[in-house]
Amino acid sequence: MTPQRLTLTVLALAIATWATLVVLRGDDDTVPPGRERVVFWHFWGGEERAVVQDVVRRFNASQDKFWVEEVPVPGNNLDMKFFMAKAGGEFPDLLNQDDQVIAQWARRGVLTPVRELCEDDTEYDRLTDWLSPSARRIGTYDGELYAVCNALDVRCLVYRKDALDGRPPPETIAEFDAIAKRDSGDPSRIPYLPDDRRLWAWGVVFGGNFHDEATGRITANDPKIVAALEWMVSYSKFHGIDDVRAFRSTNREVGASSMIRQGRYGLMMDGQWRVPQLDEADPPLDYGVAPLPSPPGGRKNAGWVNGNFFLVPRNATNPRGAMAFVKFWSGFDGHESEAAVTAASGGWVPASPHVVREPAFQAFLARHPRFRTFVELAESPNQFPTPAVPVQSFYYERLNRAAEEALSLEKSPRQALDDCQRDVQARLDATSGRP
């Protein structure tokens, strides 16, 4: 892209960001007298936006000090839109994100540490204790909490019961291979195929660590992560890369829910959002959910976790109002019952076990019992997010590319991960000494 074209693109995006704020942000007259406005950006649209709007309505009705205005910012580049808005001085008091940005934004100094949003250190300690281990890990950078999760995304093994041939769900990789590494005899059906994005989970399951916290070094080529990728690649070799490509090409337009309902997949790694979809399948689907199987020396109840989280920009106009809304949505400080209603409405895994225990969420679990496995795994100490390093987003994408290079047999797993480690470490080293 030429410099002139890049300038025009950035200018167009800036205009679009400004237009979004003008159109979607209300006038001062829309704020009831005596209330303080809280501008809230989020990425949800469609049916999920209706859930967000209901949370905002309930919060605004619950007290008479703050007034939240939700502003959907759809599409890609929410981070770029935010930094453009911040540069222009017209930025939100609160954002909800799910991208790998916490460490990078915190290092740049654009986030308010959660400690500063709490009344005192006692409240901060209560909050960190209240959150599940997964939620604390996601929101923490350099020992401090910068983000409060409101929902978690956990991965499990989702399987058709007829794919197990009467066996119990596999607990070991050997048991899994015995079920999944088979030729179906139908090129449109493959029992299981690894996805390049899932190395983040399988690497943890195999016992690997993607970052050495003691030294600060990137460890994408940890021997156990290499072993995980070698195992994933064994499926490309078993089925043959041409058949794998043909299968993926044939099913490119078919959603994951449809693929397992139609039997194109027998087993898959997937998130909790799949449960309500499969529960409503017509005809009904006999399926199950289990923790990911692990090899000898691996981790049990393990995997990769991410989620949705709240961020308060540094120098926000109304940080106190933003924090009040964060508490209401997440459930902290006596708002657990409201948060349970929200989590059940959205089909989200709460960020605290205190919310899970509320009657509204227990009723949701009674309607969707397979969802419970995801909730239980959210409490496991073996659920890890992408490492909180200042190049977190780059690391996430670069590792996915390395996995794809290996799965397509372009590089060996060792070479792909060595290259990834080199590139990410170089990018991390380049950030030293500057925000």
N, C-alpha and C positions, 0 to 999 in steps of 0.2 A: 504494500500500500504506500503510495507517495505521501510526502509530508502534507501536501495540500489536501489530498483526499482524507488523510487522517484528521486534519484540522476540521474539515467539514463534517466528518462523522462525529467527532467529539462535540462540535457545536450543535448538531442535530440532536444528539442525546441530551445535551444540557437543556435545550429548548423543550424537549419531550418531558424531562424531569420537572421543569418549571411549570409546564402545562398541567402535569399530573397534580401538582400541589395546588394550583389555582382552581382546577375543576373540582377536586375531591376534598380539599380542605374547606371547612365551613367558614363563614364570616364570623366576626366577633359577636354579631347579634344572635348566633345560634347557641352561644354558651349562656346557660341560665345565669341570672344575676347572683353574685356571690361565689360563683364557681371559678376554679382555675383550669384553663385548658391544658390538656395533655395530648400531644400529637403522636399518634402511634402508627408506624409503618409496618406492613407485613406483606407476605407473598401469596397468601391464600386467595383462591378464586372459586367460582362455581358453588357447589354445595357446601364446601368447607368455609367459604366466606360467610355463609349464613350462620354457621356455628360461631365464628368470630364476632359477628354482629350481635349475636345473642349474649355472648360473654360481656361485650361492651355495654349492652343495654342493662344487664343485671348489675354490673359494677356501678354504672351511673345512677341506678335506682337505689343502690345500697348505702349511699352516703351523700352528703351535700357539700363537700369541699372541692372535689375534682370533677372534671368533665372530659372523658376520653373521646377523641375523634379518631376513628380508624381510617387509615388511608392505604388501600391495596396498591402495591407497586409490583404489578405482574411482569413476567418475562425475565430475561437474563440480566446480568450486570447490576443487580441490586447494590453491590458494593460500590461500583462506579457512580451510580446515581446518588448514593449516600455521600460520597466524598465531593461530588460536584455541589450537592446541596450544602454541605458543610462549608465548602469554600465560599459559597454565596451567602452564608450566614442564615440560611432559611432551612434548618435541618430539624428532624423530629426529636422528640423527647425520649422516644423509645422505639426500638426495632425488634422484630422477631425474625430470626435467621435460622438456617439449617446448613449453611455452607461452612467450609473449613477456614474460618476467618478469625477466630478468637485470639489466637496467639499473635498473629500478624497485626491486628488492630490494636491489641493491648500494647505491643511493643512500640507502635507508632504514637501511643499516647492519646488516642482518640476515644478511649473508653473510660468510664467512671468505675473504679473498683467497687465491687459490691459492698465491701467493708464501709466505704464512705456513704453508702446509701442506707445503711442500717443505723439505728438509734445509737448503738454503742457496740463494743466488742462482745458483750454478752449476747446481744441479739444476733450478731454475725456468727458466733459459735453455735447458737441454737439452730440457725439456718443450715450451716454446713453439716451438723449432725442430723438434721431433719431430712436432707436430701439423700437419695440412694447413692451407693458408691459410684455407679455409672454416671449419674448426673454431676457429682462432684468432679469426676475426672474430665468430663466434657467441658465444664465451665472454668477450669483452673489453668492458669498460666503462671509459671515462675513462683509457685507457692501461694498465689492469691486467686480468689474467685472473681472473675470478671463477667460471668454470665450465669443466669439462673434458668435452668431447664424447666420447661413446662410439660414436655412430653419426650419419651424416649423411643427410639427405633431399635429393635432387637431382632436378630436373625436366628431362625430355627430350621430344622429339617422338616419340611412339609412333604407328606407322602400319601399316595393312594394305597389303601390297604391291600388292594388286589395285586399291587406291585411287589408286595413282600412274600407272596406265596405262602401265607399262613405263619410266617416267622414274626417274632417280636421286632419292634423297631431297632435298628442296629445301634450298638453302643461303642463299637470299635471300628476303625477304618477297615480292618479285614472283613468284618461282618458286612459293612457297607459295600465293599467291593464285590462280595459274593452275590449281592442283590443287584447292584447297579452296573457292574461291568459285564453286560451280556448283550448279545446281538439279538435285537427284537425280531429280525427278519423282515422288518418294514422300514424303508428309508425315511418315512415321515415320523417314525417313533424311535426315540432313544431314551432308555431309562433315566439317564442322568448325564449332564454335561456341565463342567465347571464354567463359570463366568469370570472374566478377567478382573472384575471389581471385587470378587470374593476372596482374593488372596489376603486381603486385610483380615478376614475372619479365619480362614484356614491357617494362616501363619500363626495366629494366636493359639488356635486349637492344637497345632503341632508343637507348641511350647516356645515359639519364637518371640523375640522382642524387636520391635521396629526402631527403637531409640534407646540409647544407653543414657539414663538420666544422670549417672555418676560422672560420666565424661562429657556428656553433651553431644556425643557422636551419633550420626545416622547409622543404623545397622540393618539396612534393607537386605543385606546378604548374610544375615545370621544363618548358620548352617541349618537350623530348624525351619526357617522360612524357605530356604532353598529346597529342603526336603518336602515341604508342603507344595511348592510349585512343581517339583518333579512328579509328585503324586497327581496333581491336577493335569499335568501334561500327559501322564500315562493314559488318560482317557482320549486325548487327541490321537495318540499312537494306536490305541486299541481299536477305535472306530475307523481310523484313517482320516487324514486331514481333508481329503476331497469330500468324503461323506459328511464330515462335520460341517464343512462350508455349505454343502448342498442343503443339509438339514436347517442350518441357520438361515439360509437364503429363503427356503420354502416357508419358514415360520416367522419371517421378519415382521410381518404385519399382525401376527397373532399375539395377544397379550398373555402374560404368564398365567393368569387365572384360567384363561381358556385352554392353554396348553396342558395344564394338569387335569382340567375337567374332561378334556377330550382324550386323555391318555397319551398325548404326544410326549409328555414327560411322565415318569412314574414317581420321581423324587426330585426335590429342588430345595435350595436354600432360599428362604424368603422371610419377609417381615410380617409383623402382626396385622398389618392392614389387609392381608390376604384372607384372614379368618372370616370376617363378616361377608366378604364376597363369596367364599366357598360355602359358607353356611346357607346362603340364599340360592345356591345352584339349583337349577331345574333341568333335568331330574336331579334329585339329591345325590350328593357325592359322599361315599364312605371313605373318609380320609383321616389322617392323624397328624400330630405335631410332636416333635421330640427334640431334645438338645442335640447339637451337632456331635457326631461320633468322633472319637479321638484315637490316636495311635498310642502305643506304649511310650511312656515318658511325656505324653502331651498333657493338656489341661482339660478337665471336665467342666461341663456347663460354661463353656468358653465361647468367645467370638468377638466380633467387632460391633460396637454400639455407637450410634449417633443420635441426634434428636433435634428438637426445636428449642430455641433458647432466646431469652430476652437480653438485650444489650442497651445500656443507657449511655449515650454519647457524652464525652467530657464537655462541660459548659452547656449542657442542655438547659432550656428555660425552666423546666419544671421537673427536676429529678425526684423530688419527694412524691409528686403525683404519679410519676412513672413507677416508682417503687411500690406505691400503694396498689396500683393495678397489677404489677408483677405478683405481689402476695395473693391477691384475689384470684388470679388465673391459676397460679401454681398450687395454691392451697395453703401456703405457709401462714403461720400466726393466726390460727383459728378459722381459716377459710377452707378447710379440707372438704366440707360438704359441698360447697359451691364448685370446687375443683373437680370433685367426683362427678358431678353433673356434666361439667365441660368435657372431661375425659371420655365419659360414656357417650356423649353426643358426637364427638369426633372420632371415636374408636382409637384413642391414644393410650399408650402406656404411661401412667403417672410417674412423675419424677420423685415421688416419695411413697414409701409403704404406708404412711399415715393416710394418704388419699385412697389407696387401694382398699383399705379396711372400711371405708365409708359405705353405707347401705346402697347408695345409688350406683357405685361402681361394682359392688358385689352382685347387684341385680343384673348388671351388664354381663358379668362373668357367668352368671347362671344361664343367660341366653346364649352365650358364646363360650362354652367351657374350654375349648381348645386354646382360647386366648390366654388362659391362666398360665400356660407354660412360658409364654413370653414375659409375663409379669414376674414370675418367679425368677427367671434368668436375669432380669434387670437388677436383682439383688445380689447376683453372683460377683465375687471379687475378680473373676476371670473374664469379665466383659471390658474390653479396652477400646477407646476411641482412637482416631488418628493422632499420633503424637503431637503435643502442644508445642510446636517449634515455630519460629517466625516465618518459615517457608512451608507451613502446613498445607496450604492449598496446592502448591507446586508439588510437594511430596505425594499427596493423594493422587494427583493426575499422573505423575511420573511413574509411580509404582503400578498403576493400572496399565500404563503403556508397556512396562516391562513384562507384566503378566501376559498381555496380549501377544507380545513378540515371542514369548515362550510357547504359548498355547497354539500359535499358528506355525510353530516349528521353525521360525526364522532365526532364533537364537536358542542356545541351551539355557535352562533355568539359571545356572550359575552365571553365565555371561550376561544375561538380561539383568539379573539382580546386582552384579558387580557394576554394570554400567549405570544402573539406577542409583546405587549407593554413591558412586563418584559424582554424578550430576547433582544430586540433592545436597551432598556434603559441600560441594563447591558453592552452590547457591547459598547455603547456610553460612559458610565462611565469609561470603561476600557481604552478609548483613552485619557482621561484627563491627561494633563501634559506630553504627549509624542506625537510626530508627527506620 
